Amino acid sequence: MIGAKLVMPGCKMDGASIYELLDTEKVTFSAAVPTVWLMLLQYLEETGKKLPYLNKVVIGGSSCPRAITAKFQGNYDVGVIHAWGMTEMSPLGTLCTMKPDYAGLEGEARLDVQGKQ
């Protein structure tokens, strides 16, 4: 138990609504499919808003486009974890984080490794 609250988005999945929820609820860790994150990133680019509380996102459900990972990490300093598996992540799934051997990588070199996970 870590004392975290669970924040659910409801039926509004557009970039503005997701941003409002993340900001209002001070969400630090979140998970979604690439389409949801793409809508959020497009909204952020259009408005110039930032993600003051968000530290890390999980991206799953399909392969994550390199541009999404690059924008989260480079523009908003948000760490990215890629999750992959069956729809409900059961009975099998994978979760990839950077190995300590790659901790010093930056920029394109880091994105190259993350794109292969």
N, C-alpha and C positions, 0 to 999 in steps of 0.2 A: 504494500500500500504506500502510495506516495502523496496522497492528499490533493490530487489534481481533479479539476472539474471537467466534465465532458460537455462540449459545446457542439450542437448539431445545427446544420444550416437550414433545415426545413426545405421548402420547395423553391426558394430563390437561389439559383446557382450562377447568376451573372456576376461579372467582375466587381461591380459596385456593391452588390449585396454581400458578397464574400468579404470584400475589404471592410465594409462597415462592421460585420460580425467579428472579424479578426481584431479590428481596432477597438471596438466597444468592449469586447470580452477579454481583451489583452491576451490573446492566444499566443503561446510560445512554441507550440509543436502541433502540426496538423498533417493530415493525409488526404490525398485526392488523386484522381486520374489526371493525365496530362491536359485534357480539354479544360477542366476546371482551372488548373493553374495557368493555362494560356489566357483564359478570359481575365483572370486577376492581373496578370502581367500586362496585358493590353490596357486595362483600366489604369494601372499605375503609370504607364508611359503617357497616356492621354492626359492625366490629371497632375502628374508630377508628385504624387503622394508617395510616402515611404511606408515601410513596415516596421514600426518602432519596437514591437514586442516579439515578433516572430523570429525564432532562432533556427528552427529546423523544419523541413517538410519531408514527407514520404511521398514518393510518386510511384504509383503502381497501376495495374490494370492493362497496360500496354507499354511498349518500349518508350522511353522518355526521350524526346528530341533534345539534342545537344544544346540548342538555343535556350531552352527552358532552364536547364541546369546552369548554363553560363550566366543567364540573367539573374537568377536567384542568388548565385554566389558572388558574381561580380558587381551587380548593381545594388543589391540589397543586403549583402553579407548574411545570407540565409543558407545554412547547410542543407545538402540534398542527400537523401537516402533513397535508393531505388529498390522497390519490392516487386517481386514477380512470382506469380503462381496461379492456381486455379481461382475462379471467381471469389470464393470465400476464403482463399488462402488455406484450404484444408482439402485433402490431407497433406499436400506438399506445397512448399513455397520456398522462395529464397529471399534473403534480405542482404543487400550489399552495402558495406561501408568501406572507407579507405583503410587499407592495412597500414600499420605503422611505417613500413618500408617506404610508403609513398607520401608520408605526411609533409615532406618538404617540397613536393611538387606544386607548381602554381600555373595559372593561366591555361594555355593550350595543352601543356603536358598533363596537367591534372584532368582536364576534360577528356583527353584521349583515354586515360585509364578508366574514368567513370563511365564512359560510353561503352566500354567492353564488359562491364559487370553484369 
